[in-house]
Amino acid sequence: MIVNRGEAATSAKLSAEAQANPLVAAVISAAEACAQPFEIESTSGGLEMLARTPLPGGLPNRARMKIFSPRPGHLLVFFYKRGLVPYSRDRYSYGGIDLRPPSAEPQEVTSWLAFLTSGFHPDQRPERLRRAFPYEIPE
């Protein structure tokens, strides 16, 4: 479920991103159908999704996934966490997926959400995830 779906900025962001790319629309649908809570960051470029399920030890989940299209026919999926220092722009990458053409099977999208919900547990790594990812996470 997307917990902030009812907010006007989030709803507009989801609509725009879904119209721009069918794979993003599939990710949004999978997140809405999932029992785990997700939050959408409406102020960033691309689709940025945060996991809101607490980790097993009770710590808050800081895992984020960002789907960004640098140009038509090319989609990048980033998995990362932001630094804990206030006002810091640090981001810690856990890898990414380079999709050319931008397509993925439904079970692959589900594995992305499971990896995000797990707080990037190594046992939940998506199949095509590359740790050495030569792209910078966009703002």
C-alpha positions as CSV (number, residue, x, y, z in Angstrom):
1,M,0.0,0.0,0.0
2,I,1.1,3.5,-0.6
3,V,0.5,5.4,2.6
4,N,0.6,8.9,1.2
5,R,-1.5,8.2,-1.9
6,G,-4.2,10.6,-0.8
7,E,-2.0,13.7,-0.8
8,A,-2.5,15.9,-3.8
9,A,1.2,16.2,-4.7
10,T,1.8,12.5,-4.4
11,S,-1.3,11.6,-6.5
12,A,-0.2,14.0,-9.2
13,K,3.4,12.6,-9.1
14,L,2.1,9.0,-9.4
15,S,-0.2,9.9,-12.3
16,A,2.6,11.7,-14.2
17,E,5.2,9.0,-13.7
18,A,2.7,6.2,-14.6
19,Q,1.8,8.0,-17.9
20,A,5.4,8.5,-18.8
21,N,6.5,4.9,-18.5
22,P,4.5,1.6,-18.4
23,L,7.1,-0.1,-16.2
24,V,6.7,2.6,-13.6
25,A,3.0,2.1,-13.7
26,A,3.5,-1.6,-13.0
27,V,5.7,-0.8,-10.0
28,I,3.1,1.6,-8.7
29,S,0.4,-1.1,-9.1
30,A,2.5,-3.7,-7.4
31,A,3.2,-1.3,-4.4
32,E,-0.5,-0.5,-4.1
33,A,-1.4,-4.2,-4.1
34,C,1.3,-5.1,-1.5
35,A,0.4,-5.4,2.1
36,Q,3.6,-3.6,3.2
37,P,3.5,0.2,3.5
38,F,5.5,2.4,1.1
39,E,5.8,6.2,0.8
40,I,6.3,8.2,-2.3
41,E,8.7,11.1,-2.3
42,S,6.8,13.7,-4.4
43,T,9.5,16.3,-4.7
44,S,12.3,14.4,-6.5
45,G,12.7,13.5,-10.2
46,G,11.6,10.1,-11.3
47,L,9.7,7.8,-8.9
48,E,11.3,7.6,-5.5
49,M,9.8,5.0,-3.1
50,L,10.6,4.5,0.6
51,A,9.9,1.3,2.6
52,R,8.0,2.0,5.8
53,T,8.0,-1.5,7.3
54,P,10.2,-1.5,10.5
55,L,13.1,-3.9,10.4
56,P,13.1,-7.0,12.5
57,G,15.2,-5.4,15.3
58,G,12.6,-2.5,15.6
59,L,14.8,0.0,13.7
60,P,13.1,2.2,11.1
61,N,13.6,1.1,7.5
62,R,15.6,3.7,5.6
63,A,15.7,1.8,2.2
64,R,14.8,3.7,-0.9
65,M,14.2,2.8,-4.5
66,K,14.4,5.4,-7.3
67,I,13.3,4.7,-10.9
68,F,14.7,7.2,-13.3
69,S,14.8,7.5,-17.1
70,P,17.8,9.5,-18.4
71,R,16.5,9.2,-21.9
72,P,13.7,7.4,-23.8
73,G,14.1,3.6,-24.0
74,H,16.5,3.5,-20.9
75,L,15.4,3.1,-17.3
76,L,17.6,2.9,-14.2
77,V,16.5,1.5,-10.9
78,F,18.6,2.6,-7.9
79,F,18.5,1.0,-4.4
80,Y,20.0,3.2,-1.7
81,K,19.8,4.8,1.7
82,R,20.3,8.4,2.7
83,G,22.9,9.4,5.3
84,L,21.7,10.0,8.9
85,V,23.6,13.3,9.3
86,P,21.1,16.2,9.2
87,Y,21.3,18.3,6.1
88,S,23.7,15.8,4.5
89,R,23.3,14.9,0.8
90,D,25.1,11.6,1.4
91,R,23.6,8.5,-0.2
92,Y,24.7,4.9,0.2
93,S,24.1,2.8,-2.9
94,Y,23.2,-0.9,-2.6
95,G,23.3,-1.2,-6.4
96,G,21.0,-0.8,-9.3
97,I,19.4,-2.3,-12.4
98,D,19.9,-1.0,-15.9
99,L,16.9,-1.7,-18.1
100,R,17.3,-1.3,-21.9
101,P,14.5,-1.6,-23.1
102,P,12.6,-0.7,-20.0
103,S,10.8,-3.9,-19.3
104,A,10.6,-6.4,-16.4
105,E,8.4,-9.4,-15.4
106,P,5.9,-8.9,-12.6
107,Q,7.8,-11.3,-10.3
108,E,10.9,-9.2,-10.9
109,V,9.1,-6.1,-9.7
110,T,7.8,-8.0,-6.7
111,S,11.4,-8.9,-5.9
112,W,12.4,-5.2,-6.0
113,L,9.7,-4.4,-3.4
114,A,10.7,-7.4,-1.2
115,F,14.4,-6.2,-1.3
116,L,13.2,-2.7,-0.4
117,T,11.0,-3.9,2.4
118,S,13.8,-6.1,3.9
119,G,16.0,-3.1,4.3
120,F,18.3,-4.6,1.6
121,H,18.9,-7.9,3.2
122,P,21.4,-9.9,1.1
123,D,19.1,-12.9,0.9
124,Q,16.5,-10.8,-0.8
125,R,18.7,-9.4,-3.6
126,P,17.0,-9.1,-7.0
127,E,18.4,-11.3,-9.7
128,R,19.7,-8.5,-12.1
129,L,21.0,-6.2,-9.3
130,R,24.5,-4.9,-10.1
131,R,26.5,-3.7,-7.1
132,A,29.0,-1.9,-9.4
133,F,26.6,0.5,-10.9
134,P,28.3,3.3,-13.0
135,Y,25.5,5.9,-12.6
136,E,25.0,8.7,-10.0
137,I,21.8,8.7,-8.1
138,P,19.9,11.8,-9.4
139,E,18.3,14.3,-7.0
